[in-house]
């Protein structure tokens, strides 16, 4: 299990997501540079006439974070990503053009729940029920609700019952505490200390980041470690995945260097990523 936190930072007007980057299996660490916060591209189109024209009216991105068994979670993200880039609005009485229906985070979360339930069942059936359980969050700016939204996807039947995934829709601006995936007890154990006293540098803002950084630095858990992964969402914008500047002045993403050629694709920089000290 891991620690993933999602919360609204009121002073900044941003929805934040933070997680550690350790992936483990069979009582050993697979990698300390794994991504547990991912991006789901969304493209909504309206049908202009009888199948001859499609016009995009919303192109954005939302976030997908997970904790638990990696494979069914990543399969869920992969299939949902394919579907969410191919949305066409449905209109009444076959009239064209079809309406520009506002995109909703809750609808994307319901899609992920349906896909995830199937992959979880498949994985559980091949591991005698040992592996396949996971929880997730679908988050971002909701165009239908005109506000931030975090949908928490859980399996109440865990560890031996029905693997059906259920969705809880949360307004993070009204929730006083973060939505936690994974080791909620570990997070709650240290949260109050950092909220009251801050860390060794005197920082008291963005408390979930301080808690996760502390858990990573202690390195006492097989499933929590590596580096910290971060993303933000601003009003009416998509997901902005963040990189960081290490103590040795190296630009990193999930512990992987982005300096020099490592930070380019051909002649393109990763300009969609914003450095953060």
N, C-alpha and C positions, 0 to 999 in steps of 0.2 A: 504494500500500500504506500501511498505517498501523501504529500500535503499540497493541496491546491486551494487558494483563497480567491474569492471574488467579492468586491465591495465597491461602494461609491465613495469617492473622496470629495466631500462637499466643498472644501476650500478651493479645489481645482476644477470642479465641475466635470470630473472624469470618472468613468467606470474602469476599475483596475482588475487585472488578473495576475496572479503570481503562483509559481510552482517550483519545486525542485526538479532536477533533471536526471535523477538516477532511475534506470530501468534494471530490474533484477528478475532472475528466474532460477528455480532449482537451488535456492540458498546461496546464490552467487550474483555478483554484479555483472550485468551484460554490458552496460555503458553508463557513463556519467554525463553524457551529452544528449540525452533523449528529450524529445519535445512532448510535453503533456498539454501544452496550449497551442492549438492549431487554428487555422483560418478556413472558414467556409465562404467561398465566393458565391454571390447571389446575383442572378440576372433575371429580371422580370420583363416579359414581352407582352404586347397586345397584338391580337390577330387583326390585321387590317382588312382582309377579305377572306374568301374561301381557300385558305391554305397557301395563297400566293404571296403573302407579305407579312412579315413579323417585325415589329418595331420595338426595340428596348426602351422602356420608360424608367427603369430603376436598375442601376448597377452599383452594388455595394458589397460589403463583406460583414460576416458575423463571426463570433468566436465559438470554438468547441474545445472544452477541456475535459480531462478524464483522470480517473484513478482506478486501479484494479488491473484485471487481466488485459494485457496490451493488445493482443491480436483482435478480439472482437470489437474493441473500442476503435482501433485504426481502420478495420473493415467498415465499421459504421460511418466513420468520417469520410472514407473514400467514396462510398456509394452515395451518401448524402451530398457530397461536394459535386458529384456528377449530376444528380437530379436538380439541385438548387441553381445550377447554371442554365437550366433548360425549362424555366417556368413560363407558361403562357396563360394569361388571364382567361377566365371563363365568363362569358356574358349570357344574359337571359335571352331566350327565344332566338338563339343563333343570329343575333344582330351584330353587325360590324360597323366600325371597329369595336372590339371588345373593350370593356372599361379598364382603366388603369387602377387595378385593385391594390390598395396599400399592403405592403409586405409586413407580415407579423412574425415575431420571434417565436411565439407560441406554436405557430404552424410548423416552423422548421424543427422545433423540439419534438413535436408529435411524430414527424417523419423520422427523426433520429431514434425515437423510442421504438417505433415499429421495426426499423431495420436492426437496431441493436438487440431487441428481444430475439429475433431470429438467429443472429450470429451467436448470441449468448447460449441459446438452446443447443445449437449445433456444436459449439465448443465443449459445453458441459457433457454432451452425450459421448464425446470421444475421449474424455478424461475421467469418466466415472464420477462426474460431479465435482471434481477437485478444482478445475480451472474453468473460467468463463464468466465469472461474476465481475461486473464493473459498475461504476457510477460515472455520471458525466454532467456537464453544464453546457447549455447553449445560451449565448449571451450577446448583447449588443444594443444598438439603438433600434427601437421598434417603431416603424413608420405608421402602423395602424394605431398604436396607443400614444404615439408622439412622446415617448419617454424611454428611459433605459429599462431593460428587462433581463433577468437571469432566470432561466428555467433549469431546475435541478432534476436530473433524471436518476431515479433510484430503483432498486429491486427489493421491495419489502419482503419477498420470499426467501431471501438469502439467510442462511447458507444451504438449506436443503429443500426449499419449497419451490413455488412457481417462479420462474425467472422473468416473468413479464415486467417490463420497465414502465414505471409510472412517472408522470411529469407534474412537478409543482412549479407554478409560475409565480415569480417573486419580483416585486418592485424594490430594487436595491436602494432607492432614495428614501424609502420608508423603513427599511430594515436597519436596525442599529448595529447589528453584528454581521460579519462576513458570512457568505455561503462557503462552507468548507467541504471539500471532497477528500476522502481518505482518512487520515489520522486526526479526526476532530478532537479527540481527547488530548493528544499531544499538543495541538494548537491551543486549546483552552487552558492547558496547564501553565503555559508561559505568556499568554496574551496579556493578562492583567499586569504582570511585572513590567512589560515594555510600554504599555499604555500609561502607567503611572510614573516610571522612572526613566524610560527611554533606554537606548543602548549605550555602549561604552563611549560613543562619540556624542552623546547627549541628544540624539535624534528621538523625537516622540511622534512624528507624523508617519503616515503609511505603516501603521503598526503591523499588519500582516506580513509585509516584506521583512521587517525586523525579526519576527518570529521564525519565518522560514530560513532566513540567513543564519540565525542562531542554531537551528536544528541541523543545517548543513555543516556549519563549522564544528559542531560537537561530533558529528560523524559516528554516532553510536547506533544507528539503525541500518539494517541491510537495505531498506527500501526508501530511505530519505538521504539524499546526498548530492554530490556533483556540484552544480552551480545553480543560480536562480534564473528562471525564465519569466519574462514580464511582457504584458500587453496592456494597452489602454484603448478606450473608446470615447470619443468626444461626441457632443450633441450633433445629430444628423450626419455622422460620419461612420466609416467602417472601422475595422480593427487595425490598430497600429502596433505591430510587434516591435519590441525594443531590444537593442543590443546594449552592451555595457562596456565601459572602459575599465580594464583590470588595474590592479595595483602596479603592474609593470607597464602601464600605458598601452596595452594591447586591446584593440577593439574586438569584442567577443560576442558571439551569440550562443547561448547554452554551453559555454566553455570552449567553443570552436573559434579559432582566430578568423577575423575578417580583414586583417591588415593586408595591404598590397593586393596582389592578384587574387587572394582568397576572398576578397570582398567584391569581386566582379563576376559578371556573366558576359563573356565576350567583351564588348566595349561599353557595357552598362554597369554602373554602380548599383548597389542595393539601396537606392535612394528612398525606398519606402520604409527603411529602418532608421530609427533615430537613436543616436548615441545617448547614453545616460551614465553619468559618473557614479 
